[in-house]
Amino acid sequence: MRFAIFALLLAQPAVKTMAMKPVICRPIEEAKGKSGAELAQAIEGVALQLARSNYALSALLPGDPPIACFRSLVDPSKLPIGAR
């Protein structure tokens, strides 16, 4: 019996997928206490990091530090079942 279970586990493909969250919100520590062009540059730096992972800036919440929210650009129906 144990051999059959072991054989079934080995037969399944090893798929490594990461879950895509529809929205990510994170505080921007680099923007703490800044305003104007410095604030925009700090926000843009974080936005560029997440743009590589198919996220777009959708909202900014005021505060110190400000909180940036990003939405996923990936169509959930095209993701593998384990990544939804």
PyMOL Python script that loads the backbone (N, CA, C, O; Angstrom):
from pymol import cmd

cmd.read_pdbstr("""\
ATOM      1  N   MET A   1       0.822  -1.191   0.000  1.00  0.00           N
ATOM      2  CA  MET A   1       0.000   0.000   0.000  1.00  0.00           C
ATOM      3  C   MET A   1       0.873   1.265   0.000  1.00  0.00           C
ATOM      4  O   MET A   1       0.603   2.213  -0.736  1.00  0.00           O
ATOM      5  N   ARG A   2       1.917   1.265   0.830  1.00  0.00           N
ATOM      6  CA  ARG A   2       2.781   2.434   0.897  1.00  0.00           C
ATOM      7  C   ARG A   2       3.506   2.647  -0.421  1.00  0.00           C
ATOM      8  O   ARG A   2       3.713   3.783  -0.848  1.00  0.00           O
ATOM      9  N   PHE A   3       3.890   1.557  -1.061  1.00  0.00           N
ATOM     10  CA  PHE A   3       4.573   1.673  -2.338  1.00  0.00           C
ATOM     11  C   PHE A   3       3.663   2.306  -3.378  1.00  0.00           C
ATOM     12  O   PHE A   3       4.127   3.119  -4.177  1.00  0.00           O
ATOM     13  N   ALA A   4       2.377   1.956  -3.392  1.00  0.00           N
ATOM     14  CA  ALA A   4       1.436   2.519  -4.361  1.00  0.00           C
ATOM     15  C   ALA A   4       1.267   4.025  -4.148  1.00  0.00           C
ATOM     16  O   ALA A   4       1.221   4.789  -5.112  1.00  0.00           O
ATOM     17  N   ILE A   5       1.176   4.444  -2.902  1.00  0.00           N
ATOM     18  CA  ILE A   5       1.047   5.877  -2.619  1.00  0.00           C
ATOM     19  C   ILE A   5       2.312   6.615  -3.032  1.00  0.00           C
ATOM     20  O   ILE A   5       2.246   7.699  -3.611  1.00  0.00           O
ATOM     21  N   PHE A   6       3.454   6.027  -2.732  1.00  0.00           N
ATOM     22  CA  PHE A   6       4.730   6.626  -3.112  1.00  0.00           C
ATOM     23  C   PHE A   6       4.847   6.745  -4.624  1.00  0.00           C
ATOM     24  O   PHE A   6       5.326   7.762  -5.127  1.00  0.00           O
ATOM     25  N   ALA A   7       4.420   5.727  -5.352  1.00  0.00           N
ATOM     26  CA  ALA A   7       4.473   5.743  -6.814  1.00  0.00           C
ATOM     27  C   ALA A   7       3.547   6.820  -7.375  1.00  0.00           C
ATOM     28  O   ALA A   7       3.896   7.477  -8.355  1.00  0.00           O
ATOM     29  N   LEU A   8       2.374   7.011  -6.773  1.00  0.00           N
ATOM     30  CA  LEU A   8       1.445   8.048  -7.228  1.00  0.00           C
ATOM     31  C   LEU A   8       2.019   9.448  -6.993  1.00  0.00           C
ATOM     32  O   LEU A   8       1.855  10.339  -7.826  1.00  0.00           O
ATOM     33  N   LEU A   9       2.680   9.632  -5.876  1.00  0.00           N
ATOM     34  CA  LEU A   9       3.270  10.934  -5.589  1.00  0.00           C
ATOM     35  C   LEU A   9       4.400  11.260  -6.559  1.00  0.00           C
ATOM     36  O   LEU A   9       4.566  12.413  -6.956  1.00  0.00           O
ATOM     37  N   LEU A  10       5.168  10.260  -6.936  1.00  0.00           N
ATOM     38  CA  LEU A  10       6.258  10.483  -7.885  1.00  0.00           C
ATOM     39  C   LEU A  10       5.744  10.715  -9.301  1.00  0.00           C
ATOM     40  O   LEU A  10       6.410  11.380 -10.095  1.00  0.00           O
ATOM     41  N   ALA A  11       4.588  10.186  -9.623  1.00  0.00           N
ATOM     42  CA  ALA A  11       4.049  10.304 -10.973  1.00  0.00           C
ATOM     43  C   ALA A  11       3.486  11.697 -11.250  1.00  0.00           C
ATOM     44  O   ALA A  11       3.360  12.087 -12.411  1.00  0.00           O
ATOM     45  N   GLN A  12       3.147  12.452 -10.205  1.00  0.00           N
ATOM     46  CA  GLN A  12       2.579  13.776 -10.414  1.00  0.00           C
ATOM     47  C   GLN A  12       3.685  14.747 -10.795  1.00  0.00           C
ATOM     48  O   GLN A  12       4.781  14.701 -10.235  1.00  0.00           O
ATOM     49  N   PRO A  13       3.395  15.635 -11.756  1.00  0.00           N
ATOM     50  CA  PRO A  13       4.424  16.594 -12.166  1.00  0.00           C
ATOM     51  C   PRO A  13       4.710  17.596 -11.059  1.00  0.00           C
ATOM     52  O   PRO A  13       3.814  18.002 -10.319  1.00  0.00           O
ATOM     53  N   ALA A  14       5.953  17.979 -10.963  1.00  0.00           N
ATOM     54  CA  ALA A  14       6.359  18.966  -9.961  1.00  0.00           C
ATOM     55  C   ALA A  14       6.192  20.355 -10.569  1.00  0.00           C
ATOM     56  O   ALA A  14       7.056  20.814 -11.316  1.00  0.00           O
ATOM     57  N   VAL A  15       5.107  21.011 -10.258  1.00  0.00           N
ATOM     58  CA  VAL A  15       4.815  22.337 -10.783  1.00  0.00           C
ATOM     59  C   VAL A  15       5.041  23.349  -9.678  1.00  0.00           C
ATOM     60  O   VAL A  15       4.437  23.264  -8.608  1.00  0.00           O
ATOM     61  N   LYS A  16       5.907  24.297  -9.941  1.00  0.00           N
ATOM     62  CA  LYS A  16       6.165  25.338  -8.969  1.00  0.00           C
ATOM     63  C   LYS A  16       5.543  26.630  -9.481  1.00  0.00           C
ATOM     64  O   LYS A  16       6.099  27.286 -10.363  1.00  0.00           O
ATOM     65  N   THR A  17       4.402  26.990  -8.934  1.00  0.00           N
ATOM     66  CA  THR A  17       3.750  28.229  -9.314  1.00  0.00           C
ATOM     67  C   THR A  17       3.560  29.084  -8.077  1.00  0.00           C
ATOM     68  O   THR A  17       3.441  28.586  -6.958  1.00  0.00           O
ATOM     69  N   MET A  18       3.537  30.371  -8.310  1.00  0.00           N
ATOM     70  CA  MET A  18       3.303  31.287  -7.208  1.00  0.00           C
ATOM     71  C   MET A  18       1.900  31.847  -7.333  1.00  0.00           C
ATOM     72  O   MET A  18       1.422  32.104  -8.438  1.00  0.00           O
ATOM     73  N   ALA A  19       1.254  32.031  -6.224  1.00  0.00           N
ATOM     74  CA  ALA A  19      -0.088  32.589  -6.232  1.00  0.00           C
ATOM     75  C   ALA A  19      -0.023  34.070  -6.571  1.00  0.00           C
ATOM     76  O   ALA A  19       0.838  34.795  -6.072  1.00  0.00           O
ATOM     77  N   MET A  20      -0.923  34.503  -7.406  1.00  0.00           N
ATOM     78  CA  MET A  20      -1.024  35.909  -7.756  1.00  0.00           C
ATOM     79  C   MET A  20      -2.130  36.524  -6.920  1.00  0.00           C
ATOM     80  O   MET A  20      -3.284  36.107  -7.018  1.00  0.00           O
ATOM     81  N   LYS A  21      -1.802  37.487  -6.117  1.00  0.00           N
ATOM     82  CA  LYS A  21      -2.810  38.178  -5.341  1.00  0.00           C
ATOM     83  C   LYS A  21      -3.427  39.250  -6.226  1.00  0.00           C
ATOM     84  O   LYS A  21      -2.710  39.901  -6.986  1.00  0.00           O
ATOM     85  N   PRO A  22      -4.764  39.454  -6.147  1.00  0.00           N
ATOM     86  CA  PRO A  22      -5.382  40.472  -6.997  1.00  0.00           C
ATOM     87  C   PRO A  22      -4.957  41.891  -6.617  1.00  0.00           C
ATOM     88  O   PRO A  22      -4.863  42.758  -7.485  1.00  0.00           O
ATOM     89  N   VAL A  23      -4.697  42.137  -5.321  1.00  0.00           N
ATOM     90  CA  VAL A  23      -4.279  43.465  -4.874  1.00  0.00           C
ATOM     91  C   VAL A  23      -3.194  43.314  -3.815  1.00  0.00           C
ATOM     92  O   VAL A  23      -3.303  42.483  -2.913  1.00  0.00           O
ATOM     93  N   ILE A  24      -2.150  44.123  -3.934  1.00  0.00           N
ATOM     94  CA  ILE A  24      -1.077  44.162  -2.942  1.00  0.00           C
ATOM     95  C   ILE A  24      -0.990  45.600  -2.434  1.00  0.00           C
ATOM     96  O   ILE A  24      -0.920  46.541  -3.224  1.00  0.00           O
ATOM     97  N   CYS A  25      -0.996  45.760  -1.129  1.00  0.00           N
ATOM     98  CA  CYS A  25      -0.789  47.080  -0.521  1.00  0.00           C
ATOM     99  C   CYS A  25       0.423  47.003   0.384  1.00  0.00           C
ATOM    100  O   CYS A  25       0.550  46.082   1.191  1.00  0.00           O
ATOM    101  N   ARG A  26       1.317  47.978   0.246  1.00  0.00           N
ATOM    102  CA  ARG A  26       2.505  47.975   1.093  1.00  0.00           C
ATOM    103  C   ARG A  26       2.922  49.411   1.396  1.00  0.00           C
ATOM    104  O   ARG A  26       2.803  50.297   0.550  1.00  0.00           O
ATOM    105  N   PRO A  27       3.412  49.627   2.615  1.00  0.00           N
ATOM    106  CA  PRO A  27       3.924  50.967   2.960  1.00  0.00           C
ATOM    107  C   PRO A  27       5.253  51.219   2.252  1.00  0.00           C
ATOM    108  O   PRO A  27       6.048  50.301   2.050  1.00  0.00           O
ATOM    109  N   ILE A  28       5.473  52.459   1.885  1.00  0.00           N
ATOM    110  CA  ILE A  28       6.700  52.831   1.193  1.00  0.00           C
ATOM    111  C   ILE A  28       7.591  53.559   2.196  1.00  0.00           C
ATOM    112  O   ILE A  28       7.478  54.769   2.391  1.00  0.00           O
ATOM    113  N   GLU A  29       8.474  52.796   2.822  1.00  0.00           N
ATOM    114  CA  GLU A  29       9.336  53.340   3.867  1.00  0.00           C
ATOM    115  C   GLU A  29      10.299  54.408   3.313  1.00  0.00           C
ATOM    116  O   GLU A  29      10.650  55.344   4.031  1.00  0.00           O
ATOM    117  N   GLU A  30      10.725  54.280   2.058  1.00  0.00           N
ATOM    118  CA  GLU A  30      11.651  55.245   1.468  1.00  0.00           C
ATOM    119  C   GLU A  30      11.012  56.618   1.318  1.00  0.00           C
ATOM    120  O   GLU A  30      11.722  57.617   1.206  1.00  0.00           O
ATOM    121  N   ALA A  31       9.672  56.686   1.315  1.00  0.00           N
ATOM    122  CA  ALA A  31       8.965  57.943   1.112  1.00  0.00           C
ATOM    123  C   ALA A  31       8.609  58.632   2.425  1.00  0.00           C
ATOM    124  O   ALA A  31       7.959  59.678   2.417  1.00  0.00           O
ATOM    125  N   LYS A  32       9.015  58.073   3.522  1.00  0.00           N
ATOM    126  CA  LYS A  32       8.663  58.626   4.828  1.00  0.00           C
ATOM    127  C   LYS A  32       9.286  60.015   5.003  1.00  0.00           C
ATOM    128  O   LYS A  32      10.498  60.188   4.878  1.00  0.00           O
ATOM    129  N   GLY A  33       8.435  60.992   5.294  1.00  0.00           N
ATOM    130  CA  GLY A  33       8.889  62.352   5.535  1.00  0.00           C
ATOM    131  C   GLY A  33       9.254  63.133   4.291  1.00  0.00           C
ATOM    132  O   GLY A  33       9.830  64.214   4.410  1.00  0.00           O
ATOM    133  N   LYS A  34       8.948  62.639   3.106  1.00  0.00           N
ATOM    134  CA  LYS A  34       9.311  63.331   1.869  1.00  0.00           C
ATOM    135  C   LYS A  34       8.069  63.934   1.229  1.00  0.00           C
ATOM    136  O   LYS A  34       6.945  63.549   1.551  1.00  0.00           O
ATOM    137  N   SER A  35       8.278  64.875   0.328  1.00  0.00           N
ATOM    138  CA  SER A  35       7.172  65.464  -0.423  1.00  0.00           C
ATOM    139  C   SER A  35       7.687  65.862  -1.800  1.00  0.00           C
ATOM    140  O   SER A  35       8.893  65.874  -2.048  1.00  0.00           O
ATOM    141  N   GLY A  36       6.773  66.181  -2.673  1.00  0.00           N
ATOM    142  CA  GLY A  36       7.121  66.651  -4.008  1.00  0.00           C
ATOM    143  C   GLY A  36       7.827  65.607  -4.849  1.00  0.00           C
ATOM    144  O   GLY A  36       7.410  64.450  -4.910  1.00  0.00           O
ATOM    145  N   ALA A  37       8.901  66.031  -5.498  1.00  0.00           N
ATOM    146  CA  ALA A  37       9.632  65.170  -6.431  1.00  0.00           C
ATOM    147  C   ALA A  37      10.281  63.980  -5.718  1.00  0.00           C
ATOM    148  O   ALA A  37      10.366  62.888  -6.280  1.00  0.00           O
ATOM    149  N   GLU A  38      10.736  64.193  -4.480  1.00  0.00           N
ATOM    150  CA  GLU A  38      11.352  63.088  -3.737  1.00  0.00           C
ATOM    151  C   GLU A  38      10.333  61.997  -3.444  1.00  0.00           C
ATOM    152  O   GLU A  38      10.640  60.809  -3.552  1.00  0.00           O
ATOM    153  N   LEU A  39       9.109  62.402  -3.070  1.00  0.00           N
ATOM    154  CA  LEU A  39       8.031  61.450  -2.818  1.00  0.00           C
ATOM    155  C   LEU A  39       7.679  60.686  -4.088  1.00  0.00           C
ATOM    156  O   LEU A  39       7.530  59.465  -4.067  1.00  0.00           O
ATOM    157  N   ALA A  40       7.548  61.417  -5.197  1.00  0.00           N
ATOM    158  CA  ALA A  40       7.214  60.781  -6.473  1.00  0.00           C
ATOM    159  C   ALA A  40       8.284  59.781  -6.892  1.00  0.00           C
ATOM    160  O   ALA A  40       7.966  58.712  -7.413  1.00  0.00           O
ATOM    161  N   GLN A  41       9.551  60.122  -6.668  1.00  0.00           N
ATOM    162  CA  GLN A  41      10.641  59.224  -7.046  1.00  0.00           C
ATOM    163  C   GLN A  41      10.625  57.953  -6.202  1.00  0.00           C
ATOM    164  O   GLN A  41      10.871  56.868  -6.730  1.00  0.00           O
ATOM    165  N   ALA A  42      10.342  58.059  -4.912  1.00  0.00           N
ATOM    166  CA  ALA A  42      10.277  56.875  -4.044  1.00  0.00           C
ATOM    167  C   ALA A  42       9.122  55.963  -4.450  1.00  0.00           C
ATOM    168  O   ALA A  42       9.268  54.741  -4.472  1.00  0.00           O
ATOM    169  N   ILE A  43       7.979  56.558  -4.768  1.00  0.00           N
ATOM    170  CA  ILE A  43       6.813  55.764  -5.188  1.00  0.00           C
ATOM    171  C   ILE A  43       7.086  55.100  -6.529  1.00  0.00           C
ATOM    172  O   ILE A  43       6.736  53.939  -6.737  1.00  0.00           O
ATOM    173  N   GLU A  44       7.711  55.839  -7.436  1.00  0.00           N
ATOM    174  CA  GLU A  44       8.018  55.289  -8.756  1.00  0.00           C
ATOM    175  C   GLU A  44       8.983  54.116  -8.661  1.00  0.00           C
ATOM    176  O   GLU A  44       8.870  53.164  -9.433  1.00  0.00           O
ATOM    177  N   GLY A  45       9.916  54.165  -7.742  1.00  0.00           N
ATOM    178  CA  GLY A  45      10.855  53.053  -7.569  1.00  0.00           C
ATOM    179  C   GLY A  45      10.157  51.771  -7.174  1.00  0.00           C
ATOM    180  O   GLY A  45      10.468  50.704  -7.704  1.00  0.00           O
ATOM    181  N   VAL A  46       9.216  51.862  -6.246  1.00  0.00           N
ATOM    182  CA  VAL A  46       8.462  50.677  -5.834  1.00  0.00           C
ATOM    183  C   VAL A  46       7.541  50.207  -6.958  1.00  0.00           C
ATOM    184  O   VAL A  46       7.381  49.007  -7.177  1.00  0.00           O
ATOM    185  N   ALA A  47       6.936  51.160  -7.668  1.00  0.00           N
ATOM    186  CA  ALA A  47       6.051  50.806  -8.780  1.00  0.00           C
ATOM    187  C   ALA A  47       6.803  50.066  -9.879  1.00  0.00           C
ATOM    188  O   ALA A  47       6.266  49.133 -10.475  1.00  0.00           O
ATOM    189  N   LEU A  48       8.041  50.474 -10.152  1.00  0.00           N
ATOM    190  CA  LEU A  48       8.832  49.791 -11.180  1.00  0.00           C
ATOM    191  C   LEU A  48       9.196  48.366 -10.760  1.00  0.00           C
ATOM    192  O   LEU A  48       9.240  47.465 -11.597  1.00  0.00           O
ATOM    193  N   GLN A  49       9.458  48.163  -9.469  1.00  0.00           N
ATOM    194  CA  GLN A  49       9.766  46.815  -8.991  1.00  0.00           C
ATOM    195  C   GLN A  49       8.579  45.881  -9.193  1.00  0.00           C
ATOM    196  O   GLN A  49       8.750  44.742  -9.627  1.00  0.00           O
ATOM    197  N   LEU A  50       7.382  46.357  -8.881  1.00  0.00           N
ATOM    198  CA  LEU A  50       6.203  45.500  -9.008  1.00  0.00           C
ATOM    199  C   LEU A  50       5.681  45.427 -10.441  1.00  0.00           C
ATOM    200  O   LEU A  50       4.930  44.509 -10.772  1.00  0.00           O
ATOM    201  N   ALA A  51       6.060  46.368 -11.292  1.00  0.00           N
ATOM    202  CA  ALA A  51       5.629  46.316 -12.692  1.00  0.00           C
ATOM    203  C   ALA A  51       6.220  45.098 -13.390  1.00  0.00           C
ATOM    204  O   ALA A  51       5.610  44.550 -14.308  1.00  0.00           O
ATOM    205  N   ARG A  52       7.395  44.675 -12.963  1.00  0.00           N
ATOM    206  CA  ARG A  52       8.009  43.478 -13.544  1.00  0.00           C
ATOM    207  C   ARG A  52       7.198  42.229 -13.250  1.00  0.00           C
ATOM    208  O   ARG A  52       7.266  41.251 -13.994  1.00  0.00           O
ATOM    209  N   SER A  53       6.437  42.257 -12.173  1.00  0.00           N
ATOM    210  CA  SER A  53       5.614  41.105 -11.780  1.00  0.00           C
ATOM    211  C   SER A  53       4.159  41.261 -12.209  1.00  0.00           C
ATOM    212  O   SER A  53       3.280  40.596 -11.661  1.00  0.00           O
ATOM    213  N   ASN A  54       3.899  42.126 -13.176  1.00  0.00           N
ATOM    214  CA  ASN A  54       2.555  42.360 -13.718  1.00  0.00           C
ATOM    215  C   ASN A  54       1.599  42.985 -12.712  1.00  0.00           C
ATOM    216  O   ASN A  54       0.447  42.566 -12.607  1.00  0.00           O
ATOM    217  N   TYR A  55       2.066  43.975 -11.980  1.00  0.00           N
ATOM    218  CA  TYR A  55       1.218  44.744 -11.085  1.00  0.00           C
ATOM    219  C   TYR A  55       1.284  46.207 -11.501  1.00  0.00           C
ATOM    220  O   TYR A  55       2.337  46.697 -11.908  1.00  0.00           O
ATOM    221  N   ALA A  56       0.139  46.911 -11.395  1.00  0.00           N
ATOM    222  CA  ALA A  56       0.077  48.329 -11.728  1.00  0.00           C
ATOM    223  C   ALA A  56      -0.406  49.104 -10.517  1.00  0.00           C
ATOM    224  O   ALA A  56      -1.246  48.625  -9.755  1.00  0.00           O
ATOM    225  N   LEU A  57       0.127  50.295 -10.345  1.00  0.00           N
ATOM    226  CA  LEU A  57      -0.265  51.154  -9.231  1.00  0.00           C
ATOM    227  C   LEU A  57      -1.731  51.543  -9.397  1.00  0.00           C
ATOM    228  O   LEU A  57      -2.124  52.044 -10.450  1.00  0.00           O
ATOM    229  N   SER A  58      -2.537  51.317  -8.366  1.00  0.00           N
ATOM    230  CA  SER A  58      -3.961  51.639  -8.466  1.00  0.00           C
ATOM    231  C   SER A  58      -4.408  52.667  -7.446  1.00  0.00           C
ATOM    232  O   SER A  58      -5.381  53.380  -7.690  1.00  0.00           O
ATOM    233  N   ALA A  59      -3.722  52.768  -6.294  1.00  0.00           N
ATOM    234  CA  ALA A  59      -4.144  53.736  -5.272  1.00  0.00           C
ATOM    235  C   ALA A  59      -2.971  54.095  -4.371  1.00  0.00           C
ATOM    236  O   ALA A  59      -2.056  53.301  -4.154  1.00  0.00           O
ATOM    237  N   LEU A  60      -3.029  55.316  -3.855  1.00  0.00           N
ATOM    238  CA  LEU A  60      -2.080  55.782  -2.849  1.00  0.00           C
ATOM    239  C   LEU A  60      -2.876  56.239  -1.642  1.00  0.00           C
ATOM    240  O   LEU A  60      -3.789  57.056  -1.764  1.00  0.00           O
ATOM    241  N   LEU A  61      -2.534  55.718  -0.491  1.00  0.00           N
ATOM    242  CA  LEU A  61      -3.198  56.116   0.741  1.00  0.00           C
ATOM    243  C   LEU A  61      -2.269  57.052   1.493  1.00  0.00           C
ATOM    244  O   LEU A  61      -1.104  56.720   1.710  1.00  0.00           O
ATOM    245  N   PRO A  62      -2.768  58.229   1.901  1.00  0.00           N
ATOM    246  CA  PRO A  62      -1.903  59.185   2.586  1.00  0.00           C
ATOM    247  C   PRO A  62      -1.480  58.687   3.955  1.00  0.00           C
ATOM    248  O   PRO A  62      -2.161  57.868   4.572  1.00  0.00           O
ATOM    249  N   GLY A  63      -0.383  59.176   4.406  1.00  0.00           N
ATOM    250  CA  GLY A  63       0.135  58.810   5.719  1.00  0.00           C
ATOM    251  C   GLY A  63       1.637  58.985   5.730  1.00  0.00           C
ATOM    252  O   GLY A  63       2.230  59.428   4.747  1.00  0.00           O
ATOM    253  N   ASP A  64       2.235  58.641   6.827  1.00  0.00           N
ATOM    254  CA  ASP A  64       3.684  58.710   6.915  1.00  0.00           C
ATOM    255  C   ASP A  64       4.184  57.391   7.468  1.00  0.00           C
ATOM    256  O   ASP A  64       4.195  57.253   8.691  1.00  0.00           O
ATOM    257  N   PRO A  65       4.585  56.440   6.706  1.00  0.00           N
ATOM    258  CA  PRO A  65       4.825  56.440   5.276  1.00  0.00           C
ATOM    259  C   PRO A  65       3.528  56.230   4.490  1.00  0.00           C
ATOM    260  O   PRO A  65       2.573  55.653   5.010  1.00  0.00           O
ATOM    261  N   PRO A  66       3.493  56.695   3.240  1.00  0.00           N
ATOM    262  CA  PRO A  66       2.309  56.455   2.417  1.00  0.00           C
ATOM    263  C   PRO A  66       2.193  54.972   2.064  1.00  0.00           C
ATOM    264  O   PRO A  66       3.187  54.247   2.034  1.00  0.00           O
ATOM    265  N   ILE A  67       0.973  54.544   1.800  1.00  0.00           N
ATOM    266  CA  ILE A  67       0.721  53.145   1.446  1.00  0.00           C
ATOM    267  C   ILE A  67       0.307  53.103  -0.017  1.00  0.00           C
ATOM    268  O   ILE A  67      -0.632  53.789  -0.422  1.00  0.00           O
ATOM    269  N   ALA A  68       0.996  52.310  -0.798  1.00  0.00           N
ATOM    270  CA  ALA A  68       0.696  52.154  -2.220  1.00  0.00           C
ATOM    271  C   ALA A  68       0.010  50.819  -2.437  1.00  0.00           C
ATOM    272  O   ALA A  68       0.449  49.792  -1.919  1.00  0.00           O
ATOM    273  N   CYS A  69      -1.072  50.838  -3.206  1.00  0.00           N
ATOM    274  CA  CYS A  69      -1.799  49.615  -3.554  1.00  0.00           C
ATOM    275  C   CYS A  69      -1.622  49.345  -5.045  1.00  0.00           C
ATOM    276  O   CYS A  69      -1.734  50.248  -5.875  1.00  0.00           O
ATOM    277  N   PHE A  70      -1.348  48.097  -5.361  1.00  0.00           N
ATOM    278  CA  PHE A  70      -1.116  47.670  -6.736  1.00  0.00           C
ATOM    279  C   PHE A  70      -2.105  46.573  -7.080  1.00  0.00           C
ATOM    280  O   PHE A  70      -2.400  45.713  -6.250  1.00  0.00           O
ATOM    281  N   ARG A  71      -2.622  46.601  -8.313  1.00  0.00           N
ATOM    282  CA  ARG A  71      -3.542  45.550  -8.768  1.00  0.00           C
ATOM    283  C   ARG A  71      -2.843  44.690  -9.810  1.00  0.00           C
ATOM    284  O   ARG A  71      -1.964  45.145 -10.543  1.00  0.00           O
ATOM    285  N   SER A  72      -3.260  43.440  -9.850  1.00  0.00           N
ATOM    286  CA  SER A  72      -2.659  42.493 -10.781  1.00  0.00           C
ATOM    287  C   SER A  72      -3.193  42.739 -12.188  1.00  0.00           C
ATOM    288  O   SER A  72      -4.380  43.009 -12.369  1.00  0.00           O
ATOM    289  N   LEU A  73      -2.325  42.645 -13.167  1.00  0.00           N
ATOM    290  CA  LEU A  73      -2.716  42.797 -14.569  1.00  0.00           C
ATOM    291  C   LEU A  73      -2.955  41.452 -15.251  1.00  0.00           C
ATOM    292  O   LEU A  73      -3.304  41.411 -16.431  1.00  0.00           O
ATOM    293  N   VAL A  74      -2.770  40.359 -14.526  1.00  0.00           N
ATOM    294  CA  VAL A  74      -2.903  39.021 -15.092  1.00  0.00           C
ATOM    295  C   VAL A  74      -4.362  38.591 -15.040  1.00  0.00           C
ATOM    296  O   VAL A  74      -5.042  38.802 -14.035  1.00  0.00           O
ATOM    297  N   ASP A  75      -4.839  37.993 -16.118  1.00  0.00           N
ATOM    298  CA  ASP A  75      -6.197  37.462 -16.168  1.00  0.00           C
ATOM    299  C   ASP A  75      -6.243  36.188 -15.328  1.00  0.00           C
ATOM    300  O   ASP A  75      -5.543  35.226 -15.644  1.00  0.00           O
ATOM    301  N   PRO A  76      -7.060  36.155 -14.253  1.00  0.00           N
ATOM    302  CA  PRO A  76      -7.076  34.983 -13.373  1.00  0.00           C
ATOM    303  C   PRO A  76      -7.493  33.691 -14.073  1.00  0.00           C
ATOM    304  O   PRO A  76      -7.113  32.607 -13.631  1.00  0.00           O
ATOM    305  N   SER A  77      -8.259  33.784 -15.144  1.00  0.00           N
ATOM    306  CA  SER A  77      -8.692  32.574 -15.828  1.00  0.00           C
ATOM    307  C   SER A  77      -7.532  31.914 -16.595  1.00  0.00           C
ATOM    308  O   SER A  77      -7.633  30.744 -16.964  1.00  0.00           O
ATOM    309  N   LYS A  78      -6.465  32.627 -16.833  1.00  0.00           N
ATOM    310  CA  LYS A  78      -5.322  32.079 -17.574  1.00  0.00           C
ATOM    311  C   LYS A  78      -4.241  31.516 -16.655  1.00  0.00           C
ATOM    312  O   LYS A  78      -3.249  30.959 -17.125  1.00  0.00           O
ATOM    313  N   LEU A  79      -4.435  31.661 -15.338  1.00  0.00           N
ATOM    314  CA  LEU A  79      -3.459  31.134 -14.391  1.00  0.00           C
ATOM    315  C   LEU A  79      -3.701  29.660 -14.138  1.00  0.00           C
ATOM    316  O   LEU A  79      -4.838  29.201 -14.245  1.00  0.00           O
ATOM    317  N   PRO A  80      -2.663  28.905 -13.806  1.00  0.00           N
ATOM    318  CA  PRO A  80      -2.866  27.503 -13.401  1.00  0.00           C
ATOM    319  C   PRO A  80      -3.711  27.443 -12.140  1.00  0.00           C
ATOM    320  O   PRO A  80      -3.771  28.416 -11.389  1.00  0.00           O
ATOM    321  N   ILE A  81      -4.354  26.332 -11.902  1.00  0.00           N
ATOM    322  CA  ILE A  81      -5.267  26.192 -10.766  1.00  0.00           C
ATOM    323  C   ILE A  81      -4.567  26.477  -9.442  1.00  0.00           C
ATOM    324  O   ILE A  81      -5.171  27.097  -8.566  1.00  0.00           O
ATOM    325  N   GLY A  82      -3.343  26.059  -9.265  1.00  0.00           N
ATOM    326  CA  GLY A  82      -2.633  26.274  -8.016  1.00  0.00           C
ATOM    327  C   GLY A  82      -2.229  27.714  -7.782  1.00  0.00           C
ATOM    328  O   GLY A  82      -1.862  28.063  -6.660  1.00  0.00           O
ATOM    329  N   ALA A  83      -2.283  28.560  -8.791  1.00  0.00           N
ATOM    330  CA  ALA A  83      -1.842  29.944  -8.647  1.00  0.00           C
ATOM    331  C   ALA A  83      -3.001  30.917  -8.475  1.00  0.00           C
ATOM    332  O   ALA A  83      -2.785  32.128  -8.420  1.00  0.00           O
ATOM    333  N   ARG A  84      -4.219  30.413  -8.389  1.00  0.00           N
ATOM    334  CA  ARG A  84      -5.382  31.303  -8.256  1.00  0.00           C
ATOM    335  C   ARG A  84      -5.677  31.605  -6.833  1.00  0.00           C
ATOM    336  O   ARG A  84      -6.622  32.338  -6.540  1.00  0.00           O
TER     337      ARG A  84
END
""", "prot")
cmd.dss("prot")
cmd.show_as("cartoon", "prot")
cmd.util.cbc("prot")
cmd.orient("prot")
